[in-house]
Amino acid sequence: MENKRRPRWKKWRLMPEVAAWEAVALSMDIEPEQVNFDESESYYDGNPFDEGKEFNDRLSVVVANKSNRMRFPTACTR
């Protein structure tokens, strides 16, 4: 079965920076422009993503560690 939400890697591999949530989507082989959002939440009110526990867990880990230059040696997330 083909994943209809596969990332457009020709675009994303050339991006100098990605947002934390975009990086998580890409790590899960999901096109960031096709991430499901919870219409009842905003980014500032909580978690606006409706992609399940794995997505939320990965996002929590990225956000908690993005200033750790041992894990992220370059400024790859904004």
mmCIF file of the N, C-alpha and C atoms, coordinates in Angstrom:
data_MODEL
# 
_entry.id   MODEL 
# 
loop_
_atom_site.group_PDB 
_atom_site.id 
_atom_site.type_symbol 
_atom_site.label_atom_id 
_atom_site.label_alt_id 
_atom_site.label_comp_id 
_atom_site.label_asym_id 
_atom_site.label_entity_id 
_atom_site.label_seq_id 
_atom_site.pdbx_PDB_ins_code 
_atom_site.Cartn_x 
_atom_site.Cartn_y 
_atom_site.Cartn_z 
_atom_site.occupancy 
_atom_site.B_iso_or_equiv 
_atom_site.pdbx_formal_charge 
_atom_site.auth_seq_id 
_atom_site.auth_comp_id 
_atom_site.auth_asym_id 
_atom_site.auth_atom_id 
_atom_site.pdbx_PDB_model_num 
ATOM 1   N N  . MET A 1 1  ? 0.836  -1.191 0.000  1.00 0.00 ? 1  MET A N  1 
ATOM 2   C CA . MET A 1 1  ? 0.000  0.000  0.000  1.00 0.00 ? 1  MET A CA 1 
ATOM 3   C C  . MET A 1 1  ? 0.876  1.249  0.000  1.00 0.00 ? 1  MET A C  1 
ATOM 4   N N  . GLU A 1 2  ? 0.589  2.170  -0.868 1.00 0.00 ? 2  GLU A N  1 
ATOM 5   C CA . GLU A 1 2  ? 1.376  3.380  -1.011 1.00 0.00 ? 2  GLU A CA 1 
ATOM 6   C C  . GLU A 1 2  ? 0.956  4.429  0.019  1.00 0.00 ? 2  GLU A C  1 
ATOM 7   N N  . ASN A 1 3  ? 1.960  5.045  0.653  1.00 0.00 ? 3  ASN A N  1 
ATOM 8   C CA . ASN A 1 3  ? 1.689  6.118  1.602  1.00 0.00 ? 3  ASN A CA 1 
ATOM 9   C C  . ASN A 1 3  ? 1.458  7.406  0.820  1.00 0.00 ? 3  ASN A C  1 
ATOM 10  N N  . LYS A 1 4  ? 0.231  7.909  0.817  1.00 0.00 ? 4  LYS A N  1 
ATOM 11  C CA . LYS A 1 4  ? -0.106 9.104  0.043  1.00 0.00 ? 4  LYS A CA 1 
ATOM 12  C C  . LYS A 1 4  ? 0.387  10.381 0.710  1.00 0.00 ? 4  LYS A C  1 
ATOM 13  N N  . ARG A 1 5  ? 0.928  10.257 1.906  1.00 0.00 ? 5  ARG A N  1 
ATOM 14  C CA . ARG A 1 5  ? 1.441  11.434 2.606  1.00 0.00 ? 5  ARG A CA 1 
ATOM 15  C C  . ARG A 1 5  ? 2.966  11.431 2.667  1.00 0.00 ? 5  ARG A C  1 
ATOM 16  N N  . ARG A 1 6  ? 3.617  10.668 1.803  1.00 0.00 ? 6  ARG A N  1 
ATOM 17  C CA . ARG A 1 6  ? 5.092  10.623 1.802  1.00 0.00 ? 6  ARG A CA 1 
ATOM 18  C C  . ARG A 1 6  ? 5.661  12.002 1.533  1.00 0.00 ? 6  ARG A C  1 
ATOM 19  N N  . PRO A 1 7  ? 6.752  12.329 2.208  1.00 0.00 ? 7  PRO A N  1 
ATOM 20  C CA . PRO A 1 7  ? 7.376  13.641 1.997  1.00 0.00 ? 7  PRO A CA 1 
ATOM 21  C C  . PRO A 1 7  ? 7.896  13.817 0.576  1.00 0.00 ? 7  PRO A C  1 
ATOM 22  N N  . ARG A 1 8  ? 7.922  15.046 0.155  1.00 0.00 ? 8  ARG A N  1 
ATOM 23  C CA . ARG A 1 8  ? 8.548  15.408 -1.114 1.00 0.00 ? 8  ARG A CA 1 
ATOM 24  C C  . ARG A 1 8  ? 10.016 15.658 -0.799 1.00 0.00 ? 8  ARG A C  1 
ATOM 25  N N  . TRP A 1 9  ? 10.783 14.580 -0.813 1.00 0.00 ? 9  TRP A N  1 
ATOM 26  C CA . TRP A 1 9  ? 12.178 14.641 -0.375 1.00 0.00 ? 9  TRP A CA 1 
ATOM 27  C C  . TRP A 1 9  ? 13.030 15.555 -1.237 1.00 0.00 ? 9  TRP A C  1 
ATOM 28  N N  . LYS A 1 10 ? 12.696 15.732 -2.503 1.00 0.00 ? 10 LYS A N  1 
ATOM 29  C CA . LYS A 1 10 ? 13.462 16.651 -3.352 1.00 0.00 ? 10 LYS A CA 1 
ATOM 30  C C  . LYS A 1 10 ? 13.416 18.061 -2.782 1.00 0.00 ? 10 LYS A C  1 
ATOM 31  N N  . LYS A 1 11 ? 12.323 18.412 -2.147 1.00 0.00 ? 11 LYS A N  1 
ATOM 32  C CA . LYS A 1 11 ? 12.194 19.717 -1.498 1.00 0.00 ? 11 LYS A CA 1 
ATOM 33  C C  . LYS A 1 11 ? 12.858 19.700 -0.129 1.00 0.00 ? 11 LYS A C  1 
ATOM 34  N N  . TRP A 1 12 ? 12.460 18.753 0.720  1.00 0.00 ? 12 TRP A N  1 
ATOM 35  C CA . TRP A 1 12 ? 12.843 18.791 2.129  1.00 0.00 ? 12 TRP A CA 1 
ATOM 36  C C  . TRP A 1 12 ? 14.331 18.554 2.362  1.00 0.00 ? 12 TRP A C  1 
ATOM 37  N N  . ARG A 1 13 ? 14.974 17.794 1.516  1.00 0.00 ? 13 ARG A N  1 
ATOM 38  C CA . ARG A 1 13 ? 16.403 17.551 1.731  1.00 0.00 ? 13 ARG A CA 1 
ATOM 39  C C  . ARG A 1 13 ? 17.238 18.796 1.465  1.00 0.00 ? 13 ARG A C  1 
ATOM 40  N N  . LEU A 1 14 ? 16.675 19.796 0.802  1.00 0.00 ? 14 LEU A N  1 
ATOM 41  C CA . LEU A 1 14 ? 17.384 21.036 0.504  1.00 0.00 ? 14 LEU A CA 1 
ATOM 42  C C  . LEU A 1 14 ? 17.047 22.173 1.464  1.00 0.00 ? 14 LEU A C  1 
ATOM 43  N N  . MET A 1 15 ? 16.133 21.939 2.387  1.00 0.00 ? 15 MET A N  1 
ATOM 44  C CA . MET A 1 15 ? 15.737 22.993 3.317  1.00 0.00 ? 15 MET A CA 1 
ATOM 45  C C  . MET A 1 15 ? 16.841 23.194 4.360  1.00 0.00 ? 15 MET A C  1 
ATOM 46  N N  . PRO A 1 16 ? 17.327 24.422 4.533  1.00 0.00 ? 16 PRO A N  1 
ATOM 47  C CA . PRO A 1 16 ? 18.395 24.666 5.506  1.00 0.00 ? 16 PRO A CA 1 
ATOM 48  C C  . PRO A 1 16 ? 17.911 24.570 6.958  1.00 0.00 ? 16 PRO A C  1 
ATOM 49  N N  . GLU A 1 17 ? 16.632 24.821 7.183  1.00 0.00 ? 17 GLU A N  1 
ATOM 50  C CA . GLU A 1 17 ? 16.051 24.732 8.524  1.00 0.00 ? 17 GLU A CA 1 
ATOM 51  C C  . GLU A 1 17 ? 14.648 24.169 8.421  1.00 0.00 ? 17 GLU A C  1 
ATOM 52  N N  . VAL A 1 18 ? 14.250 23.474 9.470  1.00 0.00 ? 18 VAL A N  1 
ATOM 53  C CA . VAL A 1 18 ? 12.871 23.000 9.580  1.00 0.00 ? 18 VAL A CA 1 
ATOM 54  C C  . VAL A 1 18 ? 12.403 23.238 11.008 1.00 0.00 ? 18 VAL A C  1 
ATOM 55  N N  . ALA A 1 19 ? 11.123 23.414 11.175 1.00 0.00 ? 19 ALA A N  1 
ATOM 56  C CA . ALA A 1 19 ? 10.541 23.527 12.510 1.00 0.00 ? 19 ALA A CA 1 
ATOM 57  C C  . ALA A 1 19 ? 10.589 22.150 13.173 1.00 0.00 ? 19 ALA A C  1 
ATOM 58  N N  . ALA A 1 20 ? 10.550 22.141 14.488 1.00 0.00 ? 20 ALA A N  1 
ATOM 59  C CA . ALA A 1 20 ? 10.608 20.869 15.220 1.00 0.00 ? 20 ALA A CA 1 
ATOM 60  C C  . ALA A 1 20 ? 9.508  19.921 14.758 1.00 0.00 ? 20 ALA A C  1 
ATOM 61  N N  . TRP A 1 21 ? 8.289  20.423 14.610 1.00 0.00 ? 21 TRP A N  1 
ATOM 62  C CA . TRP A 1 21 ? 7.187  19.545 14.204 1.00 0.00 ? 21 TRP A CA 1 
ATOM 63  C C  . TRP A 1 21 ? 7.375  19.043 12.773 1.00 0.00 ? 21 TRP A C  1 
ATOM 64  N N  . GLU A 1 22 ? 7.997  19.851 11.902 1.00 0.00 ? 22 GLU A N  1 
ATOM 65  C CA . GLU A 1 22 ? 8.276  19.391 10.542 1.00 0.00 ? 22 GLU A CA 1 
ATOM 66  C C  . GLU A 1 22 ? 9.304  18.262 10.561 1.00 0.00 ? 22 GLU A C  1 
ATOM 67  N N  . ALA A 1 23 ? 10.326 18.404 11.413 1.00 0.00 ? 23 ALA A N  1 
ATOM 68  C CA . ALA A 1 23 ? 11.334 17.357 11.543 1.00 0.00 ? 23 ALA A CA 1 
ATOM 69  C C  . ALA A 1 23 ? 10.708 16.054 12.024 1.00 0.00 ? 23 ALA A C  1 
ATOM 70  N N  . VAL A 1 24 ? 9.793  16.161 12.958 1.00 0.00 ? 24 VAL A N  1 
ATOM 71  C CA . VAL A 1 24 ? 9.110  14.961 13.467 1.00 0.00 ? 24 VAL A CA 1 
ATOM 72  C C  . VAL A 1 24 ? 8.273  14.325 12.357 1.00 0.00 ? 24 VAL A C  1 
ATOM 73  N N  . ALA A 1 25 ? 7.549  15.136 11.632 1.00 0.00 ? 25 ALA A N  1 
ATOM 74  C CA . ALA A 1 25 ? 6.747  14.596 10.527 1.00 0.00 ? 25 ALA A CA 1 
ATOM 75  C C  . ALA A 1 25 ? 7.642  13.867 9.530  1.00 0.00 ? 25 ALA A C  1 
ATOM 76  N N  . LEU A 1 26 ? 8.758  14.495 9.167  1.00 0.00 ? 26 LEU A N  1 
ATOM 77  C CA . LEU A 1 26 ? 9.678  13.867 8.224  1.00 0.00 ? 26 LEU A CA 1 
ATOM 78  C C  . LEU A 1 26 ? 10.255 12.571 8.778  1.00 0.00 ? 26 LEU A C  1 
ATOM 79  N N  . SER A 1 27 ? 10.530 12.547 10.085 1.00 0.00 ? 27 SER A N  1 
ATOM 80  C CA . SER A 1 27 ? 11.072 11.327 10.696 1.00 0.00 ? 27 SER A CA 1 
ATOM 81  C C  . SER A 1 27 ? 10.068 10.185 10.662 1.00 0.00 ? 27 SER A C  1 
ATOM 82  N N  . MET A 1 28 ? 8.791  10.540 10.534 1.00 0.00 ? 28 MET A N  1 
ATOM 83  C CA . MET A 1 28 ? 7.734  9.522  10.467 1.00 0.00 ? 28 MET A CA 1 
ATOM 84  C C  . MET A 1 28 ? 7.284  9.277  9.025  1.00 0.00 ? 28 MET A C  1 
ATOM 85  N N  . ASP A 1 29 ? 8.039  9.838  8.054  1.00 0.00 ? 29 ASP A N  1 
ATOM 86  C CA . ASP A 1 29 ? 7.742  9.679  6.638  1.00 0.00 ? 29 ASP A CA 1 
ATOM 87  C C  . ASP A 1 29 ? 6.386  10.292 6.269  1.00 0.00 ? 29 ASP A C  1 
ATOM 88  N N  . ILE A 1 30 ? 6.100  11.462 6.875  1.00 0.00 ? 30 ILE A N  1 
ATOM 89  C CA . ILE A 1 30 ? 4.868  12.195 6.592  1.00 0.00 ? 30 ILE A CA 1 
ATOM 90  C C  . ILE A 1 30 ? 5.251  13.551 6.007  1.00 0.00 ? 30 ILE A C  1 
ATOM 91  N N  . GLU A 1 31 ? 4.621  13.941 4.931  1.00 0.00 ? 31 GLU A N  1 
ATOM 92  C CA . GLU A 1 31 ? 4.806  15.273 4.351  1.00 0.00 ? 31 GLU A CA 1 
ATOM 93  C C  . GLU A 1 31 ? 4.306  16.315 5.365  1.00 0.00 ? 31 GLU A C  1 
ATOM 94  N N  . PRO A 1 32 ? 5.171  17.226 5.810  1.00 0.00 ? 32 PRO A N  1 
ATOM 95  C CA . PRO A 1 32 ? 4.731  18.220 6.795  1.00 0.00 ? 32 PRO A CA 1 
ATOM 96  C C  . PRO A 1 32 ? 3.495  19.009 6.375  1.00 0.00 ? 32 PRO A C  1 
ATOM 97  N N  . GLU A 1 33 ? 3.336  19.272 5.101  1.00 0.00 ? 33 GLU A N  1 
ATOM 98  C CA . GLU A 1 33 ? 2.164  20.009 4.636  1.00 0.00 ? 33 GLU A CA 1 
ATOM 99  C C  . GLU A 1 33 ? 0.883  19.184 4.736  1.00 0.00 ? 33 GLU A C  1 
ATOM 100 N N  . GLN A 1 34 ? 1.009  17.893 5.066  1.00 0.00 ? 34 GLN A N  1 
ATOM 101 C CA . GLN A 1 34 ? -0.166 17.041 5.198  1.00 0.00 ? 34 GLN A CA 1 
ATOM 102 C C  . GLN A 1 34 ? -0.353 16.506 6.615  1.00 0.00 ? 34 GLN A C  1 
ATOM 103 N N  . VAL A 1 35 ? 0.311  17.123 7.577  1.00 0.00 ? 35 VAL A N  1 
ATOM 104 C CA . VAL A 1 35 ? 0.131  16.737 8.978  1.00 0.00 ? 35 VAL A CA 1 
ATOM 105 C C  . VAL A 1 35 ? -1.292 17.092 9.394  1.00 0.00 ? 35 VAL A C  1 
ATOM 106 N N  . ASN A 1 36 ? -1.916 16.201 10.145 1.00 0.00 ? 36 ASN A N  1 
ATOM 107 C CA . ASN A 1 36 ? -3.266 16.443 10.650 1.00 0.00 ? 36 ASN A CA 1 
ATOM 108 C C  . ASN A 1 36 ? -3.212 17.322 11.891 1.00 0.00 ? 36 ASN A C  1 
ATOM 109 N N  . PHE A 1 37 ? -4.035 18.347 11.904 1.00 0.00 ? 37 PHE A N  1 
ATOM 110 C CA . PHE A 1 37 ? -4.120 19.256 13.040 1.00 0.00 ? 37 PHE A CA 1 
ATOM 111 C C  . PHE A 1 37 ? -5.444 19.080 13.742 1.00 0.00 ? 37 PHE A C  1 
ATOM 112 N N  . ASP A 1 38 ? -5.428 19.282 15.058 1.00 0.00 ? 38 ASP A N  1 
ATOM 113 C CA . ASP A 1 38 ? -6.635 19.273 15.871 1.00 0.00 ? 38 ASP A CA 1 
ATOM 114 C C  . ASP A 1 38 ? -7.196 20.684 15.809 1.00 0.00 ? 38 ASP A C  1 
ATOM 115 N N  . GLU A 1 39 ? -8.325 20.830 15.184 1.00 0.00 ? 39 GLU A N  1 
ATOM 116 C CA . GLU A 1 39 ? -8.927 22.154 14.979 1.00 0.00 ? 39 GLU A CA 1 
ATOM 117 C C  . GLU A 1 39 ? -9.273 22.861 16.289 1.00 0.00 ? 39 GLU A C  1 
ATOM 118 N N  . SER A 1 40 ? -9.403 22.121 17.378 1.00 0.00 ? 40 SER A N  1 
ATOM 119 C CA . SER A 1 40 ? -9.803 22.731 18.653 1.00 0.00 ? 40 SER A CA 1 
ATOM 120 C C  . SER A 1 40 ? -8.616 23.278 19.446 1.00 0.00 ? 40 SER A C  1 
ATOM 121 N N  . GLU A 1 41 ? -7.394 23.007 19.008 1.00 0.00 ? 41 GLU A N  1 
ATOM 122 C CA . GLU A 1 41 ? -6.192 23.466 19.711 1.00 0.00 ? 41 GLU A CA 1 
ATOM 123 C C  . GLU A 1 41 ? -5.387 24.410 18.836 1.00 0.00 ? 41 GLU A C  1 
ATOM 124 N N  . SER A 1 42 ? -4.693 25.341 19.468 1.00 0.00 ? 42 SER A N  1 
ATOM 125 C CA . SER A 1 42 ? -3.747 26.166 18.731 1.00 0.00 ? 42 SER A CA 1 
ATOM 126 C C  . SER A 1 42 ? -2.347 25.786 19.196 1.00 0.00 ? 42 SER A C  1 
ATOM 127 N N  . TYR A 1 43 ? -1.347 26.211 18.459 1.00 0.00 ? 43 TYR A N  1 
ATOM 128 C CA . TYR A 1 43 ? 0.034  25.882 18.807 1.00 0.00 ? 43 TYR A CA 1 
ATOM 129 C C  . TYR A 1 43 ? 0.387  26.416 20.187 1.00 0.00 ? 43 TYR A C  1 
ATOM 130 N N  . TYR A 1 44 ? -0.171 27.540 20.556 1.00 0.00 ? 44 TYR A N  1 
ATOM 131 C CA . TYR A 1 44 ? 0.172  28.173 21.827 1.00 0.00 ? 44 TYR A CA 1 
ATOM 132 C C  . TYR A 1 44 ? -0.672 27.648 22.993 1.00 0.00 ? 44 TYR A C  1 
ATOM 133 N N  . ASP A 1 45 ? -1.821 27.066 22.708 1.00 0.00 ? 45 ASP A N  1 
ATOM 134 C CA . ASP A 1 45 ? -2.689 26.545 23.763 1.00 0.00 ? 45 ASP A CA 1 
ATOM 135 C C  . ASP A 1 45 ? -2.340 25.129 24.182 1.00 0.00 ? 45 ASP A C  1 
ATOM 136 N N  . GLY A 1 46 ? -1.614 24.439 23.370 1.00 0.00 ? 46 GLY A N  1 
ATOM 137 C CA . GLY A 1 46 ? -1.306 23.037 23.670 1.00 0.00 ? 46 GLY A CA 1 
ATOM 138 C C  . GLY A 1 46 ? -0.719 22.374 22.452 1.00 0.00 ? 46 GLY A C  1 
ATOM 139 N N  . ASN A 1 47 ? -1.083 21.150 22.241 1.00 0.00 ? 47 ASN A N  1 
ATOM 140 C CA . ASN A 1 47 ? -0.569 20.395 21.108 1.00 0.00 ? 47 ASN A CA 1 
ATOM 141 C C  . ASN A 1 47 ? -1.595 20.449 19.982 1.00 0.00 ? 47 ASN A C  1 
ATOM 142 N N  . PRO A 1 48 ? -1.296 21.156 18.904 1.00 0.00 ? 48 PRO A N  1 
ATOM 143 C CA . PRO A 1 48 ? -2.286 21.286 17.829 1.00 0.00 ? 48 PRO A CA 1 
ATOM 144 C C  . PRO A 1 48 ? -2.285 20.129 16.835 1.00 0.00 ? 48 PRO A C  1 
ATOM 145 N N  . PHE A 1 49 ? -1.468 19.121 17.079 1.00 0.00 ? 49 PHE A N  1 
ATOM 146 C CA . PHE A 1 49 ? -1.314 18.041 16.112 1.00 0.00 ? 49 PHE A CA 1 
ATOM 147 C C  . PHE A 1 49 ? -2.207 16.858 16.443 1.00 0.00 ? 49 PHE A C  1 
ATOM 148 N N  . ASP A 1 50 ? -2.772 16.280 15.418 1.00 0.00 ? 50 ASP A N  1 
ATOM 149 C CA . ASP A 1 50 ? -3.644 15.118 15.562 1.00 0.00 ? 50 ASP A CA 1 
ATOM 150 C C  . ASP A 1 50 ? -3.031 13.960 14.780 1.00 0.00 ? 50 ASP A C  1 
ATOM 151 N N  . GLU A 1 51 ? -1.831 13.550 15.222 1.00 0.00 ? 51 GLU A N  1 
ATOM 152 C CA . GLU A 1 51 ? -1.099 12.483 14.543 1.00 0.00 ? 51 GLU A CA 1 
ATOM 153 C C  . GLU A 1 51 ? -0.820 11.290 15.451 1.00 0.00 ? 51 GLU A C  1 
ATOM 154 N N  . GLY A 1 52 ? -1.297 11.337 16.660 1.00 0.00 ? 52 GLY A N  1 
ATOM 155 C CA . GLY A 1 52 ? -1.134 10.197 17.543 1.00 0.00 ? 52 GLY A CA 1 
ATOM 156 C C  . GLY A 1 52 ? 0.010  10.313 18.531 1.00 0.00 ? 52 GLY A C  1 
ATOM 157 N N  . LYS A 1 53 ? 0.095  9.311  19.394 1.00 0.00 ? 53 LYS A N  1 
ATOM 158 C CA . LYS A 1 53 ? 1.053  9.301  20.497 1.00 0.00 ? 53 LYS A CA 1 
ATOM 159 C C  . LYS A 1 53 ? 2.510  9.301  20.033 1.00 0.00 ? 53 LYS A C  1 
ATOM 160 N N  . GLU A 1 54 ? 2.839  8.532  19.018 1.00 0.00 ? 54 GLU A N  1 
ATOM 161 C CA . GLU A 1 54 ? 4.224  8.469  18.541 1.00 0.00 ? 54 GLU A CA 1 
ATOM 162 C C  . GLU A 1 54 ? 4.703  9.847  18.075 1.00 0.00 ? 54 GLU A C  1 
ATOM 163 N N  . PHE A 1 55 ? 3.868  10.553 17.334 1.00 0.00 ? 55 PHE A N  1 
ATOM 164 C CA . PHE A 1 55 ? 4.210  11.900 16.880 1.00 0.00 ? 55 PHE A CA 1 
ATOM 165 C C  . PHE A 1 55 ? 4.425  12.813 18.084 1.00 0.00 ? 55 PHE A C  1 
ATOM 166 N N  . ASN A 1 56 ? 3.496  12.788 19.019 1.00 0.00 ? 56 ASN A N  1 
ATOM 167 C CA . ASN A 1 56 ? 3.599  13.639 20.218 1.00 0.00 ? 56 ASN A CA 1 
ATOM 168 C C  . ASN A 1 56 ? 4.837  13.308 21.039 1.00 0.00 ? 56 ASN A C  1 
ATOM 169 N N  . ASP A 1 57 ? 5.144  12.026 21.186 1.00 0.00 ? 57 ASP A N  1 
ATOM 170 C CA . ASP A 1 57 ? 6.333  11.620 21.938 1.00 0.00 ? 57 ASP A CA 1 
ATOM 171 C C  . ASP A 1 57 ? 7.606  12.119 21.263 1.00 0.00 ? 57 ASP A C  1 
ATOM 172 N N  . ARG A 1 58 ? 7.692  11.935 19.955 1.00 0.00 ? 58 ARG A N  1 
ATOM 173 C CA . ARG A 1 58 ? 8.881  12.396 19.237 1.00 0.00 ? 58 ARG A CA 1 
ATOM 174 C C  . ARG A 1 58 ? 9.020  13.917 19.322 1.00 0.00 ? 58 ARG A C  1 
ATOM 175 N N  . LEU A 1 59 ? 7.905  14.625 19.207 1.00 0.00 ? 59 LEU A N  1 
ATOM 176 C CA . LEU A 1 59 ? 7.954  16.076 19.291 1.00 0.00 ? 59 LEU A CA 1 
ATOM 177 C C  . LEU A 1 59 ? 8.433  16.519 20.672 1.00 0.00 ? 59 LEU A C  1 
ATOM 178 N N  . SER A 1 60 ? 7.958  15.877 21.717 1.00 0.00 ? 60 SER A N  1 
ATOM 179 C CA . SER A 1 60 ? 8.402  16.199 23.075 1.00 0.00 ? 60 SER A CA 1 
ATOM 180 C C  . SER A 1 60 ? 9.904  15.998 23.228 1.00 0.00 ? 60 SER A C  1 
ATOM 181 N N  . VAL A 1 61 ? 10.422 14.922 22.680 1.00 0.00 ? 61 VAL A N  1 
ATOM 182 C CA . VAL A 1 61 ? 11.859 14.635 22.767 1.00 0.00 ? 61 VAL A CA 1 
ATOM 183 C C  . VAL A 1 61 ? 12.667 15.682 21.997 1.00 0.00 ? 61 VAL A C  1 
ATOM 184 N N  . VAL A 1 62 ? 12.228 16.027 20.805 1.00 0.00 ? 62 VAL A N  1 
ATOM 185 C CA . VAL A 1 62 ? 12.947 17.023 20.006 1.00 0.00 ? 62 VAL A CA 1 
ATOM 186 C C  . VAL A 1 62 ? 12.963 18.371 20.717 1.00 0.00 ? 62 VAL A C  1 
ATOM 187 N N  . VAL A 1 63 ? 11.821 18.807 21.194 1.00 0.00 ? 63 VAL A N  1 
ATOM 188 C CA . VAL A 1 63 ? 11.735 20.102 21.868 1.00 0.00 ? 63 VAL A CA 1 
ATOM 189 C C  . VAL A 1 63 ? 12.597 20.122 23.127 1.00 0.00 ? 63 VAL A C  1 
ATOM 190 N N  . ALA A 1 64 ? 12.594 19.040 23.875 1.00 0.00 ? 64 ALA A N  1 
ATOM 191 C CA . ALA A 1 64 ? 13.380 18.974 25.109 1.00 0.00 ? 64 ALA A CA 1 
ATOM 192 C C  . ALA A 1 64 ? 14.880 18.960 24.853 1.00 0.00 ? 64 ALA A C  1 
ATOM 193 N N  . ASN A 1 65 ? 15.290 18.492 23.678 1.00 0.00 ? 65 ASN A N  1 
ATOM 194 C CA . ASN A 1 65 ? 16.719 18.320 23.392 1.00 0.00 ? 65 ASN A CA 1 
ATOM 195 C C  . ASN A 1 65 ? 17.285 19.237 22.314 1.00 0.00 ? 65 ASN A C  1 
ATOM 196 N N  . LYS A 1 66 ? 16.479 20.104 21.729 1.00 0.00 ? 66 LYS A N  1 
ATOM 197 C CA . LYS A 1 66 ? 16.974 20.842 20.568 1.00 0.00 ? 66 LYS A CA 1 
ATOM 198 C C  . LYS A 1 66 ? 18.101 21.814 20.880 1.00 0.00 ? 66 LYS A C  1 
ATOM 199 N N  . SER A 1 67 ? 18.268 22.209 22.128 1.00 0.00 ? 67 SER A N  1 
ATOM 200 C CA . SER A 1 67 ? 19.402 23.081 22.465 1.00 0.00 ? 67 SER A CA 1 
ATOM 201 C C  . SER A 1 67 ? 20.657 22.278 22.812 1.00 0.00 ? 67 SER A C  1 
ATOM 202 N N  . ASN A 1 68 ? 20.538 20.959 22.865 1.00 0.00 ? 68 ASN A N  1 
ATOM 203 C CA . ASN A 1 68 ? 21.658 20.082 23.177 1.00 0.00 ? 68 ASN A CA 1 
ATOM 204 C C  . ASN A 1 68 ? 22.483 19.864 21.904 1.00 0.00 ? 68 ASN A C  1 
ATOM 205 N N  . ARG A 1 69 ? 23.634 20.518 21.800 1.00 0.00 ? 69 ARG A N  1 
ATOM 206 C CA . ARG A 1 69 ? 24.452 20.443 20.595 1.00 0.00 ? 69 ARG A CA 1 
ATOM 207 C C  . ARG A 1 69 ? 25.136 19.086 20.423 1.00 0.00 ? 69 ARG A C  1 
ATOM 208 N N  . MET A 1 70 ? 25.091 18.225 21.434 1.00 0.00 ? 70 MET A N  1 
ATOM 209 C CA . MET A 1 70 ? 25.577 16.854 21.259 1.00 0.00 ? 70 MET A CA 1 
ATOM 210 C C  . MET A 1 70 ? 24.588 16.059 20.403 1.00 0.00 ? 70 MET A C  1 
ATOM 211 N N  . ARG A 1 71 ? 23.303 16.312 20.587 1.00 0.00 ? 71 ARG A N  1 
ATOM 212 C CA . ARG A 1 71 ? 22.274 15.613 19.808 1.00 0.00 ? 71 ARG A CA 1 
ATOM 213 C C  . ARG A 1 71 ? 21.988 16.306 18.485 1.00 0.00 ? 71 ARG A C  1 
ATOM 214 N N  . PHE A 1 72 ? 22.009 17.631 18.491 1.00 0.00 ? 72 PHE A N  1 
ATOM 215 C CA . PHE A 1 72 ? 21.759 18.434 17.299 1.00 0.00 ? 72 PHE A CA 1 
ATOM 216 C C  . PHE A 1 72 ? 22.935 19.367 17.099 1.00 0.00 ? 72 PHE A C  1 
ATOM 217 N N  . PRO A 1 73 ? 23.985 18.898 16.435 1.00 0.00 ? 73 PRO A N  1 
ATOM 218 C CA . PRO A 1 73 ? 25.218 19.694 16.333 1.00 0.00 ? 73 PRO A CA 1 
ATOM 219 C C  . PRO A 1 73 ? 25.085 20.954 15.486 1.00 0.00 ? 73 PRO A C  1 
ATOM 220 N N  . THR A 1 74 ? 24.052 21.040 14.672 1.00 0.00 ? 74 THR A N  1 
ATOM 221 C CA . THR A 1 74 ? 23.824 22.245 13.883 1.00 0.00 ? 74 THR A CA 1 
ATOM 222 C C  . THR A 1 74 ? 22.458 22.805 14.203 1.00 0.00 ? 74 THR A C  1 
ATOM 223 N N  . ALA A 1 75 ? 22.273 24.049 13.914 1.00 0.00 ? 75 ALA A N  1 
ATOM 224 C CA . ALA A 1 75 ? 20.979 24.689 14.164 1.00 0.00 ? 75 ALA A CA 1 
ATOM 225 C C  . ALA A 1 75 ? 20.008 24.257 13.069 1.00 0.00 ? 75 ALA A C  1 
ATOM 226 N N  . CYS A 1 76 ? 19.442 23.066 13.230 1.00 0.00 ? 76 CYS A N  1 
ATOM 227 C CA . CYS A 1 76 ? 18.592 22.518 12.169 1.00 0.00 ? 76 CYS A CA 1 
ATOM 228 C C  . CYS A 1 76 ? 17.112 22.695 12.449 1.00 0.00 ? 76 CYS A C  1 
ATOM 229 N N  . THR A 1 77 ? 16.768 23.144 13.628 1.00 0.00 ? 77 THR A N  1 
ATOM 230 C CA . THR A 1 77 ? 15.355 23.370 13.922 1.00 0.00 ? 77 THR A CA 1 
ATOM 231 C C  . THR A 1 77 ? 15.165 24.786 14.388 1.00 0.00 ? 77 THR A C  1 
ATOM 232 N N  . ARG A 1 78 ? 14.036 25.318 14.079 1.00 0.00 ? 78 ARG A N  1 
ATOM 233 C CA . ARG A 1 78 ? 13.745 26.673 14.542 1.00 0.00 ? 78 ARG A CA 1 
ATOM 234 C C  . ARG A 1 78 ? 12.606 26.635 15.521 1.00 0.00 ? 78 ARG A C  1 
# 
